[in-house]
């Protein structure tokens, strides 16, 4: 079966394979615009099976739940939260809360899941699958404190 990356205006309309991605739901990966607001998207969803497969690998390797602070965002929501104009969240990306995860294990699991670009923050790890023209992913630190916190895990 061939899956196509596709944008749905409502996460409820997207196909979802709960056996393939048992630890996630479309609603947690959809834009978090207020459902009752006529000014926002009310649940836009970016369907990308490769991304979802990668998240399932991360979850399986860690053996513990992942809390996503953010995944897909519509353009209005992205602007509202102060996201970058070219944010990967406008396609699909995830900000994974550190919670009780070991940062090294979380980062290693994300690499094993095929994620190539990482944003290092004090309380979460941004992941996406973009690749620069030279074949590498992007990496950035949100602050000097985040750089200090994460540098020890970047071997």
N, C-alpha and C positions, 0 to 999 in steps of 0.2 A: 504494500500500500504506500503510495507516495503522498507525503504531506507537503502542503505549501504554507509558507509564511504568509500570514494574512492579518489584516486589521479588522476587528469586529467593533461595531458601535456599542454593543452591549455584551458583557462577558457571558450572559445567559444564552446567547446565540452561538457561541463557539463550541466546536466538538471537544470533548474531553475524554481521554482514556484513563479512567480511574485505576485500571490494572497496571498501566504503564507508569503512571505518576501517582502512586497511592498516597504519598505524603503531602500532596499539594492540592489546592483547589483553584479554579480559574478566578474566583472572587479575590483571593489573596494576591494574585498576580496582576489584577486589573487596576486601572486608574481608581484612585480613592476620592474622586469628586463626590460631593454630597448627592446622594440619590434624589433628594427632593428639591434640588436646585435647578431651575430652568437655565441657569447661566453656564453650567458646566456640562461635561460629557455624560455623567451618570453611569460610569462603568466601562469605558472604552477598554478593549482588550487586544493585545498584540499576541497573536498565536504563532509561536516559534518552537516546534517540537525539539530541535537540537538544544535550545536553551533549557527547556523543561527536562530533557534527558540529563543534561549536565547538573541541574539542581538535584535530580533524584540520585545521581552518583554521589554528590556532596552529602546529602542526607543519609544515604546508606553507609557511606564510609564513616561518618561521624557517629551513627547509631543514636542520634539525638535530634530533637526537633530544631528547625531553623525558624527564627522570627525575622520576617522581612519588614524592614521599616518602610521600604518603597520598592516597587517594581516598575511596571509601565505607568507613565503619566501622559495625559493629553497635554497639548501645548499650553492651554490655560492653567491647568494645575501645575505644570512645570514652572511657569512664570510666577504663579502665586507663591510657591514654596521657595522661590529664588534660585531655581535650577539654571544651569548654563543654557544659553540659546541653542547650542548644538548637543545638548545632553543625550546620552544613550538611553536614558529613561523614556524619551519620546518614542523610542523603538522598544527595546527590552533590555533591562539591566536589573540588578537587585542590590539593595543595601541590606546586608545581613548583620543583624545585631550580634555583638560579641557575647552578650549574656554570660553563660557559664562555659563557653567554648574556649579551648586552648587556642590562642591565635595561630600558632604554628600548624596545628592539626587542621584548623579551619582553612588556612591558606593552602596547605598541601591538598586537602580534599577538593578545593576549588580548582586547583591546577589539574588534578586528576579528572575532574568533570569537564575539562576542555575550556575553562575560562582563561582568557589571555590578558585581560586588562583589569587593573586593580587600583582602587582609590583607597588609601589608608587613612582612616579617621580614628579618633580616640575611642568611640563607642561602637563603631561598625566598620565593615569591610564592603566596599563597592565592588561588584563584579560585573563584567560583560564579556562578550566574545569578539569585540572588534580587533582587527589586525591592521597595523600600519603598513604602508607600501613596502617597507623593508622586511616584513614578515614577523615583526615583534608586536607585542601588545603595548598598551599605555600603562604607565605607573605614575602616581602622584601622591603627595602627602597633603593633608588638609591644613597642617600647622607644624611648627617645629616640635611641639609636644607629640604629635602623632608620629612624626619621623623618628623621634627618640624611642617611642613605644614599640614601633614595628621593625626598626632596622635590625634588631637581633634575630628576627625570624626570616630575613631575606638573604639566605645563604645560597 
